[in-house]
């Protein structure tokens, strides 16, 4: 499973890339607006830090303008992935951009049939929103499972990018369900490797070593 950071905080990206566990970045208009950095500049800086896909979302609602924005953003770097909404216009734009060998992340997916449409128009990634489904008492993880079955049935290469991840259990369950990617806030990525027994065990080992008087 690939780990993407869902953030527009450059300092967080720099810090976590050093762990070797960050494979890409996702952003959205809300995150980008909170950064206070001009959008193209933000995406460019992200691409300088991360070798993998960096999702840059269009803000238009009609396909022609989405395509124009997508082509413009794709010029920033070869690893820019154009993020389009799962609407008819977004799917039209996806088909055109994908045909031009531009990576496309189709976002705001809430049903398996939507995911099927995205795969048919050549999406690089499909982003089902787990947490938002859970929020309205619908099983978000079931959506991941359904998409995995459908894509495997027909050999679609579109990668399942589990999004709207709220906690480590979401990451664990998405991995078990066969998601190709999990995108998460920096806080959740850090929580993946933290465990009190690890900390307690290390503390115990070091105390014993110190008391022994030995040296390496």
N, C-alpha and C positions, 0 to 999 in steps of 0.2 A: 504494500500500500504506500502511495506517495502522500507526504504531508505538505499541505499548503498553509500559509499564514493568511488569515482574513483580517487585513489591517491596512491602514495608510500611515502608520507611525514608522518613519524611517529608522529611528533609533532602535525600536524593537526588532525590526527586520535585520539590521546589522548585528545586533547582539545574538539573535537566535540562528542566523546563518552560520555563525561560528561553531555551532554544535554539530553541523553537518547533517542535520535532520530536516532542513527546509528545502523542499523540492520546487516550490513555486509560490506565487502570491495571488490572492483574489482581492479585488477592491469593489466598491459600489459607489454610487453618487453620494450617499450619506457619509461614508467613511472618507471619501475624497474631500468633501466639503469641510469636514472637521479638521483636516490637515492644515488648511490655510495656505497650501502651496498650489500654484497654477497646475492644472491637471496634467498637461503634457509634460511639464517639468517633473511632476511627481512620478509619473509612469517611467520616464527616462531614468530617473535616479533609482527606482526599483529595479529596472532592468540591468543597471550597472552592478547592483549588489547580488542579484539572484540570477543564476544561469537558466533556470527553468521557466515555465510559462508564467506570464504576468497578465492577469485579466484586467482589461480596461473597458469599462461599460459605456455604451453609447447612451445618449440622452434623448434622442429623437423617438417619435412614435410611428413614423412612416418609413417604409422600406428604403426608398431612394435616399433619404437623408441618413438613415442608419448606415447604408452602404458607403456614402460619402465620408461620414465620420469614421467608419471602420477602416477604410483605406488610408485615411489621414493618420489615424493612431497606429496602424500597422507599420508605417514608415519609421516610427520611433526606434524600433528594434525588431530583430527577427523573432524574439521570444514573446512579443506582445500577442495576447489572445483577445480577440474582440468578444465582448460580452453583450449578448442581445437578449431581450425578453422573450418568453415563450408565448408569443402572439402570432397571428397569421403574418403580420408585417415583419416580425422578428424572424420567422422561419423563412420568409422570402429572402430576407437579407442574408441569412445564414447560408442558403443554397448558393447565392452569388459569390459571397466571400470565400466559402469553402472551395468553390470551383477555381478560385484564384490562388489556392494554396495558402490561404490565411486561416490560422487557427481560430475557431469560434467556440465560445462557451455559451450555451443556451441556458438561461437562468430563470428562476422562479417557476420551477417545475413542481407540480403538486399531484400529478397522476401519471400512471404508467402509459396511458395512451398518449399523453403529451410527450413523454420520453420517446415513444415509438416514432412520432412525427419528427422529432429532432434528429433521431438517428437516420431517418430516411432522407433528410436534406443535407446530411454530411457533417453534423456537429462533431467537433473534436471532443467536447465535454458536454455532459448534461448535468445540471445542478439541481437535484431534488432537495427541498428544504425540510429537513427532518424536524427541527425544533418548532417551526411554525405550525406543522401539522400536529405535533404533540400538544401545542398550546390550545388547540381547539378539539382536543380529545379524539384525534384520529392517529392511528399508529404510523408514525413517520418511518420507522424501520421496515414496516411491511412494504412500503413503496420501494425501498432499495432492493428488497428481495424480489419483488415483482419485475422490476426493470432488469435485474440480473438474469432472471429466467428468460425474459423476452429477447434480450440482446444475445444470450447464448443460443437460443433456439434458431436465430437467423444469422448469426455470425457478424453482428454489427460491431464495428470497431470503436464506436463512440464510448469514451471512458465515463464511468459513473463517478461523479464528484459529489460526495456527500457534503451538504452545506447546512447552514443554520445549526451548527453543532454547539451545544451548550455546556457539555461536560465530558469527562473521559469515557463514561459508559457509552455515550453516543459513538465515540471513536471505536471502542471495542466491538459494539454491536454492528457497526457499519463494516468493519473488517471481517467479521464472521459472516455477514450477509454477502460479501464479495464486492464491495465498493472498491473502485480502483484508486480513488483519491479521497482524502478527508481534508476539508479546509476548516480552520478553526482560529479563534482569537489566540493571541500569544499566551494568555493566562492558561488556556486549556492545554496547549502544547507543553508548557512547563509542568502541568499536573500529571502528564502521562508518565514521567519518570520518577515522580516523588512517591515514596512510601515510607511510613514511619519505621517499619522493621528494617529497612535498608539503613536508615540513619542511625537507629539504635545499634544495629550490628556493627556498623563501621566504628561508632564511638567506643563500643566494647573492645573491638580488636585493637584499636589504637591505644586505649588505656593499658591493656595487657602488654602490648609491645613496649610502651614507655616504661612500665614497671620492670620489664625484663632486663633493661640495660643493654640490649643488643643493638647492633647497627647493621645497615645494609652496605 
